[in-house]
Amino acid sequence: MTDVPDNEHTPSGPGKRPTINDVAHLAGVSKKTVSRVINRVATVGEDVRERVDNAICALGFTPNLQARSLAFRRSFLVGLIYDNPSPTYVVNMQLGVLDALGPLGFELVVHPCSREAPSLLDDIRGFVERQRLAGAILPPPLSEDERIIALLRELGCRYVRVAALALDEPEAMVTTNDQLGAAEAARWLVDQGHRRIALVRGPSSFCSSEVRGQGFLSALAERGITLDPACDVAGAYTFESGVEMGHRLLGLADPPTAIFALNDDMAIGVMQAARERGLDLPAQLSIVGFDDLPMAARVWPNLTSVRLPIREMGNMAALKLLAPIVGDALEPLSLPDVRPALVLRQSAIALPGAEPPR
């Protein structure tokens, strides 16, 4: 880890700002120790930390992040570069990143973009170069775009990507294992007696849609269930597309008794379509979503959903990104695998007369 530079502040004296040397002298420690306290290195003893903190308060010393940035040849900014149709997903990801950045003295800069735009790579290049980022975090679907990864490598910008399956080295990945959660949802629906089941996929350009869909279909096959092609439809990961696909499925001559949507926005859209058709939920239709966003527990009936710990995923991505930068300011990382889990609520129930699972 790099110490706070000597020239971070002007020399002390009457009317001058206090320097890191002044803090070290008052606390009776070395300048390096003061730097370690400022960077919240965990190995600093509590008594030493308290002496340095008291000296900082007594002198009114404030670390100069701009000077530190120049000395380190980078900024204290982390970029979150995203293109995601679910605003709630993005907000929860931001909160998780901020949980990690705050204690380490870094700030978050968000950069929305469209991966369909011809100027995508130029936009990202300009953003990274203007901000002189310490690193970038890429949620899906941008995390799946190898053109962006090649650009960040060219620019020497560290990155961590969040994706449904491993696409990179472990230190550059938060892998969410979406197929496991989708498979759990499939098994649960079959065990509740559902046989006429529908799937609302996301856009084919999203890796998560492919991984979740495959996990769901494979688990159905294990239970001897084959999806009717008419019950396999694709939305856009938006509420509106969920409404549209809900009407399509419920308008079939033989409508499904259960619908699994590959994100919560679409699942809630399906609920809306069912209400517009006068269905009694969940008595006449069970609905399951994916992500378990906060809205899942706020709609009625409360939405059964596969929970991805999105805030925790953002936190993990930020810690992985910063670990090589801040060095011993972080304890050695031992981050758990992301394990999706089905959260049961009122929107999905067993069919009347269904035998309980063995």
Order of alpha helices (4+ residues) and beta strands (2+ residues): alpha-alpha-alpha-alpha-beta-alpha-beta-alpha-beta-alpha-beta-beta-alpha-beta-alpha-beta-alpha-beta-alpha-beta-beta-alpha-beta
